[in-house]
Amino acid sequence: MSDEAGPSSTIRSEAPERPLPSAPFYSIEYPGYVKPESVPLAVSNLGGHSRLETAFKRTAAKNEALLELSLRPGNPFAHPIPGDIVSTNNILLKVVRRKRRNPNGECVGEFTAEAVGVIPKTARFRSMADYQFQPDMDDPLAQLRLAMDQMDVDAIRQYSIPEEQEDYVIPASIHPPELDPALAEQSEQPSGPRSNLRLFPPPLFSRQNVPQNYNFKANPASIVTSLINEETGEERKRLINKGRWKGHGPVTITFSDPNVPEGPPPTVETVRTQANSELLNQILEFMNERPVWTRAALYNQFSPAELREIHNSKVIMPLAGYMFSDGPWRDAMVRFKYDPRKELDARIYQRIYFRNANHPMARPSVVARRQEGRSSTTYISRSIEQEESFEADRRKSHIFDGKTVTKETAAFQLCDIHDPMLKEMVEDDEDLREVCDERDGWYSTQALERIKTILRHKFFSLLQGYVATEEECQALLEQDASGKSQTTRMKRLKFGKHNMAKGALRPEDAAAARLQATLDRNAKTLLANRREMYGGRNSQTADNSR
């Protein structure tokens, strides 16, 4: 510091030290206006002095350190506002203002502050007030509630259930009991008829104490659209999300539907431009060559890159054909305007499916398969010849030749079965129906069961590691002709809403089978009870004879 600086620059003003009183005070942040003359009323609304002393005690338990502010004391249906006792480090100041006049005649206030004590605890009411509902206090049930609060034994004993008057709706009163008269006078619209169901409020309406930040933000892709009701002509406005993903799927019909679709639905036609025209034309060419395809057979006609684009498009397949949800051609893509139920030649496109109980149901996740496919070890371990062999096997996964198997589930079309023995049975036209059946299609029940029996045996033989011989298949057919296989098959049928093409019984046959099973079960139970009863009697007779 230079010598030119005056002595006043080195003088610093310091606040004087004052002793901090140790007298404790407790503070209440009352959520309302409190005048000096209304302090006793405010203390009474908090439960009185004894309740405050218990809540502010140092050794108070957690449930005792709670305060309830009742803005309508004496009303048992009013929900109080909950409050909490929190620790604070505040100082209570006594501020005095003295007025004096300066020489100019102006009134000047002089303030002095003095520390009176410390505030170790404070009662705060930060929770939201619960919803309030005020029932009619003249109701006998409300009077009974008041009598129970006041322990008025005479009033409780005099209570009796009033007769039902069925006045569930009563005219509107000038001042409804559930509305403050001051608020009712401010209301411009007259209130209509009100309910008289004598509904009394529960102990708590809402469990939400602290308000949450909603921060609502409208979807920028939503626009307001007008919808007109065709019957009433009423116009309504709705928010439509134009950016939402729209999924498209092939048209699906049931076997009992009389007509077949003649083209894709209008919703799909509007997005035809989004489809790859080259891939769509290829699929349409395949559909012209063969009117019915399973998805596996159709997908095997494309390369992995083309197949990936077909999957991601979601529009190509709905533009190519429709599907049956049940029947012999279930889950197969059918060319538009082609009805296999009316074409006898469509029998070779019927689909046969049976379960493999030993096939594991667990599948690796998509992420795991992608990581496995992208790993460097996978690319290194597979040579070009192996990749070509793998692709060739994938292209033939929908074909069954009786010698090789490429998957563990059996789902084949009859035209994709190249096994000589099975192919001869499929092309045999001696045992056919005149009308297509929902369960067996154009084949008779016996003919289709023979095909299923041989296909099942050959398929599971390949899964076990050997090729089934023709002698084994002939033995199965002879056994089937004797009726043993048919009996076994009938016992395995499940009764319920199953696809009839998979072997489920007709509803009337299933009901008869359930009734017969119930009768057999009751007969067995009755026979067992009789045996137990007579067996107990015989043992008792033997003991008495001894």
SELUMBA-654975 format. One line per field, with one value per residue (C-alpha): residue number from 0; chain; x, y, z. Coordinates in pm, 1 decimal. Example, Ala and Ser with C-alpha at 12.3 -4.5 7.8 and 13.67 -1.06 7.14 Angstrom:
<atoms>
num: (0	1)
chaine: (A	A)
X: (1230.0	1367.0)
Y: (-450.0	-106.0)
Z: (780.0	714.0)
</atoms>
This chain:
<atoms>
num: (0	1	2	3	4	5	6	7	8	9	10	11	12	13	14	15	16	17	18	19	20	21	22	23	24	25	26	27	28	29	30	31	32	33	34	35	36	37	38	39	40	41	42	43	44	45	46	47	48	49	50	51	52	53	54	55	56	57	58	59	60	61	62	63	64	65	66	67	68	69	70	71	72	73	74	75	76	77	78	79	80	81	82	83	84	85	86	87	88	89	90	91	92	93	94	95	96	97	98	99	100	101	102	103	104	105	106	107	108	109	110	111	112	113	114	115	116	117	118	119	120	121	122	123	124	125	126	127	128	129	130	131	132	133	134	135	136	137	138	139	140	141	142	143	144	145	146	147	148	149	150	151	152	153	154	155	156	157	158	159	160	161	162	163	164	165	166	167	168	169	170	171	172	173	174	175	176	177	178	179	180	181	182	183	184	185	186	187	188	189	190	191	192	193	194	195	196	197	198	199	200	201	202	203	204	205	206	207	208	209	210	211	212	213	214	215	216	217	218	219	220	221	222	223	224	225	226	227	228	229	230	231	232	233	234	235	236	237	238	239	240	241	242	243	244	245	246	247	248	249	250	251	252	253	254	255	256	257	258	259	260	261	262	263	264	265	266	267	268	269	270	271	272	273	274	275	276	277	278	279	280	281	282	283	284	285	286	287	288	289	290	291	292	293	294	295	296	297	298	299	300	301	302	303	304	305	306	307	308	309	310	311	312	313	314	315	316	317	318	319	320	321	322	323	324	325	326	327	328	329	330	331	332	333	334	335	336	337	338	339	340	341	342	343	344	345	346	347	348	349	350	351	352	353	354	355	356	357	358	359	360	361	362	363	364	365	366	367	368	369	370	371	372	373	374	375	376	377	378	379	380	381	382	383	384	385	386	387	388	389	390	391	392	393	394	395	396	397	398	399	400	401	402	403	404	405	406	407	408	409	410	411	412	413	414	415	416	417	418	419	420	421	422	423	424	425	426	427	428	429	430	431	432	433	434	435	436	437	438	439	440	441	442	443	444	445	446	447	448	449	450	451	452	453	454	455	456	457	458	459	460	461	462	463	464	465	466	467	468	469	470	471	472	473	474	475	476	477	478	479	480	481	482	483	484	485	486	487	488	489	490	491	492	493	494	495	496	497	498	499	500	501	502	503	504	505	506	507	508	509	510	511	512	513	514	515	516	517	518	519	520	521	522	523	524	525	526	527	528	529	530	531	532	533	534	535	536	537	538	539	540	541	542	543	544	545)
chaine: (A	A	A	A	A	A	A	A	A	A	A	A	A	A	A	A	A	A	A	A	A	A	A	A	A	A	A	A	A	A	A	A	A	A	A	A	A	A	A	A	A	A	A	A	A	A	A	A	A	A	A	A	A	A	A	A	A	A	A	A	A	A	A	A	A	A	A	A	A	A	A	A	A	A	A	A	A	A	A	A	A	A	A	A	A	A	A	A	A	A	A	A	A	A	A	A	A	A	A	A	A	A	A	A	A	A	A	A	A	A	A	A	A	A	A	A	A	A	A	A	A	A	A	A	A	A	A	A	A	A	A	A	A	A	A	A	A	A	A	A	A	A	A	A	A	A	A	A	A	A	A	A	A	A	A	A	A	A	A	A	A	A	A	A	A	A	A	A	A	A	A	A	A	A	A	A	A	A	A	A	A	A	A	A	A	A	A	A	A	A	A	A	A	A	A	A	A	A	A	A	A	A	A	A	A	A	A	A	A	A	A	A	A	A	A	A	A	A	A	A	A	A	A	A	A	A	A	A	A	A	A	A	A	A	A	A	A	A	A	A	A	A	A	A	A	A	A	A	A	A	A	A	A	A	A	A	A	A	A	A	A	A	A	A	A	A	A	A	A	A	A	A	A	A	A	A	A	A	A	A	A	A	A	A	A	A	A	A	A	A	A	A	A	A	A	A	A	A	A	A	A	A	A	A	A	A	A	A	A	A	A	A	A	A	A	A	A	A	A	A	A	A	A	A	A	A	A	A	A	A	A	A	A	A	A	A	A	A	A	A	A	A	A	A	A	A	A	A	A	A	A	A	A	A	A	A	A	A	A	A	A	A	A	A	A	A	A	A	A	A	A	A	A	A	A	A	A	A	A	A	A	A	A	A	A	A	A	A	A	A	A	A	A	A	A	A	A	A	A	A	A	A	A	A	A	A	A	A	A	A	A	A	A	A	A	A	A	A	A	A	A	A	A	A	A	A	A	A	A	A	A	A	A	A	A	A	A	A	A	A	A	A	A	A	A	A	A	A	A	A	A	A	A	A	A	A	A	A	A	A	A	A	A	A	A	A	A	A	A	A	A	A	A	A	A	A	A	A	A	A	A	A	A	A	A	A	A	A	A	A	A	A	A	A	A	A	A	A	A	A	A	A	A	A	A	A	A	A	A	A	A	A	A	A	A	A	A	A	A	A	A	A	A	A	A	A	A	A	A	A	A	A	A	A	A	A	A	A	A	A	A	A	A	A	A	A)
X: (0.0	139.3	202.2	-33.2	-330.9	-508.8	-555.9	-929.5	-854.6	-704.7	-1004.1	-1252.4	-1598.0	-1668.3	-2007.0	-2030.2	-2042.9	-2358.2	-2421.6	-2654.2	-2930.8	-2985.5	-3358.2	-3535.5	-3844.0	-4057.8	-4190.5	-4508.3	-4543.3	-4919.8	-5068.2	-5299.7	-5338.7	-5311.3	-5395.6	-5297.8	-5655.1	-5689.2	-5384.4	-5596.2	-5811.6	-5503.0	-5362.4	-5698.2	-5702.5	-5362.4	-5493.5	-5429.9	-5127.5	-5094.0	-5073.3	-4810.0	-4601.0	-4610.7	-4506.1	-4216.3	-4079.2	-3720.9	-3806.2	-4120.4	-4170.8	-4208.7	-4584.5	-4612.0	-4407.4	-4696.1	-4940.6	-5280.6	-5433.8	-5810.8	-5964.4	-6313.1	-6277.7	-6560.0	-6647.7	-6551.1	-6587.6	-6332.2	-5985.2	-5705.2	-5379.5	-5080.3	-4772.7	-4419.3	-4175.2	-3832.4	-3503.1	-3384.8	-3100.6	-3289.3	-3256.9	-3557.7	-3512.5	-3705.0	-3737.2	-3842.1	-3931.3	-3918.0	-4051.9	-3891.8	-3895.9	-3596.3	-3534.8	-3722.2	-4036.2	-4028.9	-4114.9	-3824.4	-3836.7	-3550.8	-3521.1	-3336.8	-3297.8	-3221.7	-3167.6	-3415.3	-3341.7	-3290.4	-3545.6	-3434.6	-3762.0	-4021.3	-4362.3	-4419.7	-4726.1	-4585.3	-4827.1	-5120.8	-5463.9	-5681.6	-6006.3	-6300.6	-6660.6	-6926.9	-7232.2	-7566.5	-7517.7	-7893.2	-7878.3	-7933.7	-7611.8	-7414.6	-7575.2	-7470.9	-7112.5	-7110.0	-7256.5	-6980.3	-6714.9	-6870.6	-6938.5	-7305.5	-7445.6	-7807.1	-7788.5	-7622.5	-7890.9	-8170.5	-8043.9	-8256.9	-8223.2	-8466.4	-8706.0	-8589.7	-8766.8	-8599.3	-8539.0	-8203.2	-8225.1	-8357.6	-8406.2	-8121.7	-8114.4	-8014.4	-7700.2	-7596.6	-7457.0	-7130.3	-7064.6	-6972.3	-7256.9	-7006.7	-6893.4	-7251.2	-7341.4	-7049.0	-7160.0	-7352.0	-7492.5	-7777.3	-7701.7	-7920.2	-8067.5	-7819.8	-7768.1	-7914.7	-7733.3	-7600.7	-7242.7	-7001.2	-6636.9	-6360.5	-6083.7	-5855.3	-5914.2	-5561.0	-5230.4	-5029.4	-4886.9	-4621.3	-4709.9	-4520.0	-4400.0	-4616.3	-4432.7	-4684.9	-4556.3	-4784.4	-4666.4	-4550.5	-4665.9	-5025.2	-5271.0	-5636.9	-5873.2	-6250.7	-6461.3	-6830.0	-7067.6	-7257.1	-7569.0	-7607.8	-7403.9	-7222.7	-6873.1	-6598.6	-6234.6	-5956.3	-5577.9	-5422.4	-5053.8	-4944.4	-4598.4	-4710.7	-4595.2	-4864.0	-4833.3	-4979.9	-5053.2	-5209.2	-5588.2	-5696.3	-6019.4	-6161.4	-6248.2	-6619.5	-6605.8	-6792.8	-6579.6	-6209.2	-6042.1	-6001.2	-5720.6	-5538.0	-5737.8	-5748.9	-5521.4	-5248.9	-5312.6	-5243.7	-4889.0	-4808.3	-4545.0	-4348.2	-4288.7	-3992.4	-4151.6	-3885.0	-3932.6	-4310.3	-4310.0	-4097.2	-4339.6	-4636.3	-4462.4	-4414.5	-4781.7	-4886.2	-4675.2	-4801.1	-5113.7	-5044.2	-4715.5	-4603.7	-4393.8	-4092.6	-4121.6	-4168.0	-3884.5	-3647.4	-3672.9	-3485.9	-3136.4	-3071.8	-3048.2	-3376.8	-3540.2	-3428.5	-3589.3	-3914.2	-3923.2	-3855.8	-4104.4	-4425.5	-4612.9	-4492.1	-4663.2	-5008.6	-4991.8	-4917.2	-5203.1	-5428.0	-5421.1	-5649.5	-5661.3	-5776.7	-5837.5	-5601.8	-5430.1	-5377.9	-5102.4	-5027.8	-5015.0	-5286.4	-5312.1	-5591.5	-5913.5	-5796.8	-6017.2	-5851.8	-6181.5	-6330.2	-6030.6	-5962.5	-5605.4	-5542.6	-5516.9	-5141.7	-5104.9	-5254.4	-5031.0	-4937.8	-4798.5	-4724.0	-4535.5	-4198.6	-4218.2	-3838.2	-3778.7	-3649.2	-3888.7	-3621.2	-3482.1	-3173.0	-3246.5	-3216.1	-2921.4	-2738.5	-2795.8	-2673.9	-2363.1	-2295.8	-2340.0	-2119.9	-1841.0	-1507.9	-1470.5	-1787.3	-1659.0	-1317.3	-1450.1	-1682.4	-1520.6	-1673.7	-1772.3	-1942.3	-2132.5	-2253.7	-2356.1	-2538.8	-2726.3	-2818.4	-2957.2	-3160.1	-3311.2	-3434.7	-3561.2	-3925.3	-3872.1	-3890.9	-3718.3	-3721.2	-3339.9	-3231.1	-3380.1	-3294.5	-3512.0	-3660.2	-4022.4	-4242.2	-4451.4	-4470.4	-4701.1	-4789.9	-4642.6	-4305.7	-4283.5	-4045.5	-4019.3	-4124.2	-4355.1	-4525.8	-4543.5	-4730.0	-4978.2	-5026.5	-5089.5	-5333.0	-5678.2	-5887.0	-5978.6	-6082.8	-6382.7	-6637.8	-6665.2	-6369.1	-6362.6	-6243.5	-6036.5	-5904.0	-5937.2	-5993.3	-5859.7	-6064.7	-5987.5	-5825.4	-5610.4	-5482.3	-5411.4	-5203.2	-4996.2	-4948.9	-4849.8	-4573.7	-4451.2	-4435.8	-4242.5	-3993.9	-3938.6	-3872.0	-3654.6	-3431.5	-3416.5	-3294.5	-3022.0	-3144.6	-3359.2	-3685.5	-3718.6	-4013.3	-4088.7	-4138.0	-4377.4	-4577.6	-4608.4	-4741.8	-4998.3	-5114.4	-5142.9	-5338.1	-5572.8	-5645.3	-5769.3	-5505.6	-5345.1	-5681.8	-5774.4	-5446.4	-5488.6	-5839.2	-5714.6	-5456.5	-5699.3	-5753.1	-6097.7	-6115.2	-6099.5	-5823.1	-5770.2	-5959.1	-5685.6	-5449.0	-5671.5	-5912.4	-6257.6	-6572.2	-6764.8	-7039.4	-6784.9	-6576.0	-6884.5	-6972.0	-6614.9	-6610.0	-6940.3	-6812.0	-6490.7	-6692.2	-6912.0	-6608.8	-6441.0	-6753.3	-6790.7	-6431.5	-6477.4	-6798.7	-6632.7	-6335.2	-6565.4	-6761.4	-6444.9	-6319.1	-6652.9	-6689.8	-6325.0	-6365.0	-6672.7	-6497.5	-6198.6	-6432.0	-6620.8	-6295.2	-6187.1	-6518.5	-6493.8	-6153.8)
Y: (0.0	343.3	615.1	849.3	651.1	806.4	640.3	592.2	333.9	94.2	105.4	-179.0	-181.1	-508.1	-631.8	-633.8	-969.1	-1059.0	-1355.8	-1621.5	-1703.4	-2073.5	-2047.2	-2290.2	-2189.6	-2391.5	-2255.3	-2341.5	-2242.5	-2208.3	-2222.3	-1927.0	-1575.8	-1559.6	-1243.3	-1191.5	-1244.5	-1565.1	-1744.1	-1957.4	-2071.2	-2164.8	-2365.1	-2539.0	-2634.1	-2800.0	-3017.5	-2798.0	-2730.5	-3091.8	-3217.0	-2957.3	-3042.6	-3412.1	-3346.8	-3117.6	-3343.6	-3451.5	-3814.5	-3813.5	-4121.5	-4092.9	-4137.5	-3878.8	-3618.0	-3560.3	-3275.9	-3250.4	-2915.2	-2930.7	-2630.7	-2751.8	-2877.7	-3090.6	-3221.5	-3590.1	-3594.0	-3316.6	-3440.8	-3257.6	-3132.4	-3339.5	-3165.8	-3277.2	-3177.3	-3103.6	-3004.9	-2648.6	-2417.9	-2089.3	-1791.1	-1608.6	-1230.3	-961.1	-660.8	-326.1	-24.8	320.2	625.4	967.6	1289.3	1447.1	1825.5	1849.4	1708.7	1374.9	1055.8	814.4	456.9	312.4	-66.8	-268.2	-646.3	-866.3	-1242.5	-1397.6	-1769.7	-2059.0	-2265.4	-2633.0	-2766.3	-2632.9	-2762.8	-2738.5	-2810.7	-2879.7	-3157.1	-3093.8	-3079.5	-3382.5	-3361.0	-3260.3	-3378.4	-3260.9	-3488.7	-3376.8	-3339.1	-3374.9	-3732.7	-3989.6	-4165.7	-3841.6	-3781.1	-4131.8	-4055.8	-3741.0	-3931.0	-4191.5	-3918.3	-3756.6	-4093.6	-4002.4	-4336.4	-4220.0	-4098.6	-4423.1	-4636.0	-4428.3	-4474.6	-4687.0	-4760.4	-4531.9	-4663.9	-4654.0	-4371.0	-4423.1	-4050.9	-4099.8	-3769.9	-3457.4	-3105.7	-2859.8	-2644.7	-2281.5	-2364.5	-2730.1	-2868.6	-2968.4	-2615.4	-2308.3	-2052.3	-1783.5	-1990.9	-2076.8	-1708.2	-1648.2	-1929.6	-1792.5	-2122.5	-2273.5	-2621.8	-2905.5	-3198.1	-3353.1	-3706.8	-3824.0	-4156.4	-4068.0	-4132.0	-4071.0	-3992.1	-4243.9	-4163.9	-4067.5	-3967.8	-3923.3	-4071.4	-3814.1	-3563.1	-3384.8	-3225.3	-3359.8	-3166.8	-3286.1	-3099.5	-3201.0	-3172.1	-3237.6	-3470.5	-3247.1	-3511.8	-3500.9	-3292.6	-3212.6	-3396.5	-3381.4	-3696.3	-3696.9	-3957.2	-4098.1	-4176.1	-3853.3	-3615.9	-3495.5	-3361.5	-3447.2	-3350.6	-3589.3	-3580.7	-3815.6	-3903.6	-3887.1	-4015.7	-4343.8	-4670.5	-4844.5	-5218.4	-5409.2	-5778.0	-6012.1	-6037.9	-6337.1	-6532.9	-6845.8	-7170.4	-7099.7	-6764.7	-6803.5	-6571.8	-6509.9	-6165.9	-6043.8	-5801.1	-5625.0	-5394.9	-5019.7	-4936.6	-5149.9	-5024.2	-4668.4	-4763.7	-4979.3	-4727.5	-4802.2	-5162.4	-5275.5	-5331.7	-5579.1	-5805.9	-5771.2	-5876.2	-6180.2	-6288.5	-6237.7	-6455.0	-6728.3	-6698.3	-6736.0	-7051.1	-7198.4	-7046.6	-7157.6	-7117.8	-7150.9	-6861.8	-7088.2	-7218.6	-6871.1	-6717.6	-6990.3	-6858.6	-6539.0	-6451.4	-6338.1	-5973.0	-5989.0	-6176.3	-5907.6	-5640.4	-5839.5	-5865.5	-5495.2	-5381.4	-5510.4	-5419.2	-5671.3	-5978.7	-5814.4	-5711.1	-6066.0	-6272.9	-6365.0	-6631.3	-6883.4	-6877.1	-7239.3	-7539.6	-7746.6	-7436.3	-7262.9	-6996.0	-7038.0	-6752.9	-6792.9	-6603.5	-6350.6	-6476.4	-6838.1	-7054.7	-7389.5	-7511.5	-7524.8	-7667.8	-8042.1	-7988.5	-7772.3	-8086.6	-8104.4	-7761.9	-7877.6	-7823.7	-8094.7	-8000.4	-8203.2	-8115.7	-8239.6	-8278.5	-8306.8	-7985.7	-7718.6	-7426.2	-7184.0	-6966.9	-6748.6	-6380.2	-6166.7	-5982.1	-6307.5	-6434.8	-6108.6	-6108.3	-6469.6	-6394.6	-6085.4	-6234.5	-6267.2	-6631.0	-6721.4	-6570.8	-6727.4	-7074.8	-7080.4	-7124.7	-7025.5	-7387.1	-7411.8	-7089.8	-7218.1	-7550.4	-7370.4	-7153.8	-7457.6	-7637.3	-7329.0	-7317.1	-7676.9	-7653.3	-7669.5	-7991.5	-8341.4	-8616.5	-8888.8	-8900.8	-8566.5	-8334.0	-7965.4	-7860.3	-8007.7	-7912.3	-8075.5	-7833.3	-7929.9	-7885.9	-8208.6	-8080.7	-8028.6	-8393.7	-8564.6	-8899.8	-9162.8	-9356.4	-9048.1	-8883.9	-9183.3	-9163.4	-8787.5	-8821.9	-9111.8	-8985.7	-9290.5	-9194.2	-8829.1	-8628.9	-8459.1	-8160.6	-8003.8	-8075.6	-7832.8	-8099.2	-8327.2	-8106.8	-8299.2	-8628.7	-8877.5	-8918.4	-9256.7	-9139.2	-8833.8	-9035.9	-9281.2	-8993.5	-8844.3	-9179.0	-9243.2	-8882.9	-8878.6	-9205.8	-9105.0	-8759.7	-8875.5	-9159.1	-8902.1	-8702.7	-9020.2	-9067.4	-9336.7	-9365.0	-9555.4	-9861.4	-9937.9	-10253.1	-10044.4	-9811.4	-10103.0	-10251.1	-9921.8	-9908.1	-10262.4	-10177.4	-9865.5	-10070.7	-10303.5	-10008.1	-10003.2	-9683.5	-9511.1	-9599.5	-9466.9	-9150.2	-9087.8	-9109.3	-8839.7	-8588.1	-8276.3	-8133.5	-7761.7	-7481.0	-7624.7	-7618.7	-7911.5	-7955.5	-8043.6	-8330.3	-8171.0	-8320.2	-8154.8	-7966.2	-8230.1	-8515.4	-8331.5	-8281.2	-8650.4	-8748.4	-8518.3	-8666.5	-9021.3	-8936.5	-8790.1	-9099.8	-9330.7	-9126.0	-9130.8	-9505.8	-9564.2	-9342.1	-9522.1	-9862.3	-9757.1	-9629.8	-9954.3	-10161.6	-9952.3	-9976.7	-10356.0	-10408.8	-10226.3	-10436.2	-10763.8	-10674.0	-10577.9	-10909.4	-11101.1	-10923.3	-10999.7	-11368.3	-11387.4)
Z: (0.0	-94.1	161.4	-24.4	90.8	383.7	720.5	649.7	380.3	636.0	871.9	824.2	980.4	1158.8	1282.1	1657.6	1829.9	2019.3	2245.6	2100.2	2346.9	2414.4	2477.2	2237.4	2040.3	1802.6	1477.3	1288.2	924.3	926.2	573.1	622.7	760.5	1140.4	1332.6	1695.2	1807.7	1603.1	1744.9	1987.0	1692.0	1489.8	1782.9	1823.5	1453.8	1505.2	1785.3	2087.4	2306.7	2419.9	2061.5	1975.7	2280.5	2193.7	1833.5	1928.7	2201.3	2151.4	2218.0	2003.5	1787.3	1412.9	1422.5	1701.8	1511.8	1272.3	1280.9	1118.7	1040.0	1040.2	865.2	960.2	1316.8	1446.6	1099.5	1079.0	699.4	638.5	548.5	737.0	585.3	702.3	836.7	930.5	1203.3	1054.1	1216.5	1151.3	1261.2	1261.9	1493.2	1632.8	1601.8	1782.9	1552.8	1701.3	1491.3	1647.0	1471.9	1505.3	1313.0	1155.1	1152.7	824.1	986.4	804.2	995.7	986.5	1114.8	1314.5	1333.4	1593.8	1589.9	1885.7	1895.3	2136.1	2090.2	1851.0	1655.1	1647.7	1504.4	1262.7	1163.7	790.7	578.4	232.8	131.4	-97.0	59.4	-13.3	-206.9	9.0	-3.3	238.9	275.3	409.3	785.4	846.5	724.6	1004.6	911.4	944.1	1283.9	1389.2	1285.6	1497.8	1792.5	1766.3	1771.3	2076.3	2244.8	2278.5	2391.4	2392.6	2033.5	1922.8	2090.6	1939.2	1583.8	1354.6	985.3	801.6	541.3	182.1	0.3	-340.2	-379.0	-547.3	-739.6	-576.2	-712.8	-685.4	-373.5	-359.5	-167.2	-203.1	121.0	-46.1	-174.6	23.3	5.1	-89.0	-385.1	-478.4	-504.9	-741.5	-972.1	-1269.7	-1397.7	-1195.8	-1065.9	-1192.9	-1001.0	-762.5	-644.9	-317.4	-295.0	52.7	-48.2	237.2	163.8	235.2	484.7	197.2	-162.3	-295.9	-184.0	-377.4	-129.5	-331.6	-667.8	-966.0	-1267.2	-1554.5	-1832.1	-2096.4	-2450.0	-2743.2	-3016.9	-3302.9	-3551.9	-3424.7	-3621.2	-3563.3	-3796.9	-3823.5	-3821.6	-3913.9	-3779.8	-4076.7	-3872.6	-3673.6	-3888.5	-3576.5	-3633.2	-3388.0	-3378.6	-3297.0	-3280.0	-3535.2	-3525.0	-3886.0	-3801.3	-3649.2	-3800.7	-4000.6	-4023.2	-4315.9	-4338.3	-4593.4	-4601.6	-4391.2	-4435.4	-4275.2	-4446.6	-4402.9	-4585.9	-4916.7	-5129.5	-5169.1	-5204.2	-5558.0	-5475.1	-5193.9	-4964.8	-5042.4	-4749.5	-4905.7	-5258.8	-5147.2	-5043.0	-5346.2	-5454.1	-5135.3	-5241.5	-5450.5	-5790.3	-5901.2	-5598.7	-5618.3	-5984.3	-5902.8	-5630.5	-5864.9	-6126.1	-5866.3	-5768.2	-6133.3	-6169.6	-5842.1	-5681.1	-5320.9	-5134.1	-4776.9	-4656.5	-4615.7	-4972.2	-5115.0	-4913.3	-5025.2	-5382.5	-5289.7	-5177.3	-4817.2	-4924.5	-5115.3	-4828.8	-4585.0	-4800.0	-4820.6	-4441.8	-4391.7	-4654.9	-4486.0	-4806.2	-5064.8	-4919.9	-4874.9	-5241.4	-5356.3	-5208.4	-4919.2	-4645.3	-4472.9	-4093.2	-4073.4	-4292.4	-4508.8	-4653.3	-4319.6	-4308.8	-4680.8	-4931.7	-5196.0	-5522.4	-5545.0	-5710.8	-5669.0	-5446.0	-5362.5	-5211.8	-5563.2	-5751.4	-5719.8	-5840.1	-5532.5	-5318.9	-5381.3	-5216.7	-4886.7	-4588.5	-4337.9	-4001.6	-3690.3	-3375.1	-3263.0	-2885.2	-2858.0	-3047.0	-2804.0	-2773.3	-2650.9	-2926.4	-2909.5	-2905.2	-3215.2	-3063.1	-2990.6	-3343.3	-3493.0	-3275.7	-3368.6	-3736.1	-3726.2	-3518.9	-3694.7	-3587.8	-3776.4	-4098.8	-4054.9	-3974.1	-4275.5	-4611.1	-4943.2	-5012.6	-4672.9	-4734.4	-5068.8	-4913.4	-4632.4	-4883.3	-5092.8	-4787.0	-4695.9	-5045.0	-5002.0	-4642.2	-4757.2	-4955.3	-4807.4	-5006.3	-4739.9	-4716.7	-4572.1	-4314.2	-4285.0	-3989.6	-3675.3	-3741.0	-4003.8	-4209.4	-4574.8	-4868.1	-5044.0	-5369.9	-5194.2	-5086.4	-5334.4	-5159.6	-5418.8	-5187.9	-5050.4	-5392.4	-5530.5	-5242.9	-5294.0	-5669.4	-5625.0	-5730.3	-5640.6	-5282.2	-5312.7	-5202.1	-5419.0	-5183.1	-5004.7	-4630.8	-4366.1	-4194.4	-4468.3	-4775.9	-5099.1	-4961.1	-4768.3	-4402.4	-4456.4	-4747.4	-4564.0	-4249.0	-4452.5	-4591.0	-4244.6	-4095.6	-4348.6	-4345.6	-3966.6	-3953.2	-4221.0	-4071.4	-3715.2	-3844.6	-4011.5	-3688.4	-3513.9	-3774.6	-4015.0	-4327.5	-4286.4	-4507.9	-4732.8	-4530.4	-4214.1	-4393.5	-4538.0	-4190.3	-4059.1	-4339.5	-4266.1	-3898.3	-3986.6	-4201.6	-3907.5	-3701.5	-3426.8	-3540.8	-3574.6	-3214.9	-3084.1	-3281.9	-3146.4	-2790.0	-2851.5	-2993.0	-2786.4	-2744.9	-2790.1	-3040.6	-3258.5	-3629.2	-3779.2	-4040.2	-3754.9	-3638.1	-3392.8	-3353.8	-3473.1	-3200.5	-3172.7	-3166.1	-2906.1	-2685.8	-2711.3	-2627.3	-2323.5	-2203.0	-2246.9	-2061.5	-1773.0	-1752.1	-1754.8	-1483.5	-1264.7	-1312.5	-1204.6	-898.8	-800.1	-843.4	-630.2	-353.9	-352.0	-333.1	-43.6	138.7	94.2	172.1	504.6	591.2	513.0	731.6	1018.3	984.8	994.6	1313.2	1482.1	1391.7	1554.5)
</atoms>
